[in-house]
Amino acid sequence: MASPDQDLAPVLDKDGVRLTVDDALATVTLSNPAKRNAQSPALWRALTEAGRLLPGSVRVVVLRGEGKSFSAGLDRQMFTPEGLPGEPTFIDLARRDDAGLDASIAEFQEAFTWWRRNDIVSIAAVQGHAIGAGFQLALACDLRVVADDVQFAMRETSLGLVPDLTGTHPLVGLVGYARALEICATGRFVGAAESVASGLANLAVPGDQLDEAARDLAAALLAAPRDAVVETKALLRGAADRTYDEQRAAERAAQARRLRDLAGVGE
């Protein structure tokens, strides 16, 4: 895939992650196609840093992967006894006490959490394989545009593990408990047509149109007033945790803020 951000000086470019910013639009690119954008703790730290480096002007973030695959999941070297240089092995992690192991996983998860911040809307543009950690990174975003060759799969269970990079909550929210359980427990592939039909993806397009489709969606989001989008996202994100009457009250409070702001009488 040609990079839409190749003419911009990167704000961050390290450990397989590149961040560029063009006014209100940021692009985060997984930039190690030779390894099918395999993920590692170093990549997760770079993703976390990218979130912290976003300027306040940014309203929409597009996440994409260079090459044929969005991300083929964890770097296979992590599964070897020696692991990755300078990183704890799975055995090292397992030997930590409860607090230490919990803190390690929580640090990994930080790379997957900031995409749902209320002040931005995030779009994953996904082609080819998005497996395990790659699937969960796509799920971390608010919206997903996929190429017609996309292959989602959650392989953790087949490895004796569970998806622990924040993917279970959005997956259940998008496709429901029964479908989510079947996808995770079997580790099967989910293609483009099923992704759209099940609500996992917003749109599927031919592979050569993926970047353009993501940019078009970003432009449509940027056309709406920022504060209205922020308030609407907060309302929708919180809806599942509120009762019907609580959601009605949240709508009233949000609308009161918007009306006062538009009338120039807000705080």
C-alpha positions, 0 to 999 in steps of 0.5 A: 500500500502506498503511504498517504503520509510519505511527504510529511515529516514524522513526529515519531518513527521508531520500533515499527511505528510512524506517526505523522500529523497533518493539521487535524488528521494524524496517521499512525503507520505500522511500518515493518512490512518485512515482518508483516508488522508483527508486534512486540513490547517495543512496538507497544511502547512506541504506540503508547508514545504516539498517543501521548505525542498527538497535538491538541489539533488532532481530531481524527487518527487513521491507523494503517499497516504497510505491506500485505498485512495489517499485522500478523500478531505477536512476533513469533520470537516472543514464543521462543525460550530466549524471547526478544533481546532486552524483553522479558520472556513469557517464562519471565513474566509467568514467574513474576508475582501477581502484582508484577504480572498484572502491571506488565500486562497493563503496560502492554495494554496502554498501546491499545487504550488511547484510541477510544479517547473522546477527543479523537475518532480513530479509524483502522484501515485493515488489509490482509491478515489481522491476527491476535494482537493485530485483530485487537489493535484494529478493535481498539479503534472506533471504526474499521474500514477493511480491504476485501482480502482482510482476514481477522482471527483471534488465535490466542485461545489456540495457543493456550492464552486469552486475548488480553490486549483490550479486544474482548470488550469491543468484540462482544459489543460489536458482534455479540457474546455468542459470535465473539465466543465462537470467533475466539474459541475456534480461532477461525478467519473472519473475512470482509463480507462477514466483517461488514455483515456482523458489524465488525467493520463499517465498510469493505473496499477493494485493496487498492482503494483502502487508503482513499476510503479511510481518508474519505471517512476521515474527511466526513468526520472532520466536516462535523463540528468538533465539540458536537462529535466529542459530546456524541462520542461520549454519549454513545460510548457510555450508553451500554453502561447506563440505564435508559433513563440515565442515558436520557439524562446524559443526552439532556446534559450534553445538549444543554452544554451544546446549546449554551456553547452555541449561544455564547453563554456557556462557562 
